[in-house]
Amino acid sequence: MVMKIKSLLLGIAAAFIHIGCAEDPDSLKILYWNIQNGMWSDQGDNYDNFVDFVVSEDPDICIWAEAESRYRTDTAEKMAGCEEAYLPYNWDLLAQRYGHQYVCIAGKRDTFPQVVTSRYPIRIVKRINGNGEDIIVVHGAGQVEVDVNGEKLNIVTVHTYPFKYAYLAEDQKASAAENGGDIFRAAEMKYICEETILEQDPEGKGNWIMAGDFNAVTRADNWHLGRPDDDKAFLLNDYVRSQTPYIDLIEKWYPGEYQKSTFSGRRIDFIYMTESLFSKVTEARTIHDGFATASRDPRKLNNFCNPSDHYPIAVTLEL
């Protein structure tokens, strides 16, 4: 049974599912969302509300973080294993319900994978888990290539380490006091960028998007945050902003306007893109209303929210 499950996981992770071809569009819409524990909030309703939301947004490409079922419905009890988890093993079936024919598990090292679904063909370029020595990408990251009517779009998916202390720190309190988590996250991001855009397209001339839950704030928002200039919480995004050709979509689209991306009020979810894509953006928004409206689960189960503790980000580009 274990070998069958491993084979299924590898098969799904390596494959894309093809049912039909999208028509030539005038625009391309991308939707990113950290769906907290595989959309635990809606799994008891067969994901019907989630599907209705995605259908209403009508994206061409979706990027999902925390795309794995982890807890039993309406409880904080962890699922026993793969046999219980609907996601990520059935993303092909779920994606079909909102009109996406292609699915790829982009990054997966633990139970917090990132998944990309699309109307257009996807292929995995690489999965990034670390170098086997001094760098670990705790949740994993991935690079996929989407063929949008012959135009190549690179998508890098990320979900960095979340805690204040460094991964595997022996003294967590001391590590947190030294900003170990911030330093660790920044090292994860540096490695991810070196393995993707900086290795393949350091000048950012191609079409690149990097999206995910960065678990780090940005200096661009410090007019609102009021943190010390040398705050290590800025390390991760400082690196992206200074050492890569990426542009922070929401920062540039909403100058001087703070756009929270989590229920707690932080902006830690980002869509970064190269100039070739940013120049084509016609609309960008963080979705705070409708189904996406976040609220703490009334049963106070762990830190669960309905439908998620993060908000979706949508961007439309003119082709």
Secondary structure, DSSP 8 states (H G I E B T S, - for coil): -HHHHHHHHHHHHH-----------SEEEEEEEE-HHHHHHHHTTTTHHHHHHHHHH--SEEEEES-S--B-TTS--B--STTT--TTTTHHHHHHHTT--EEEEEE-SSS--EEEEESS-EEEEEEEEE-SSS-EEEEEEEEEEEEETTEEEEEEEEE---SSS-TT-SSHHHHHHTTHHHHHHHHHHHHHHHHTHHHH-TT--S-EEEEEE-----GGGHHHH---TT-GGGHHHHHHHHHSS-EEHHHHHSTT-----BTTS---EEEEE-HHHHTTEEEEEE--SGGG--EE-TT--TT-EES-SB--EEEEEE-
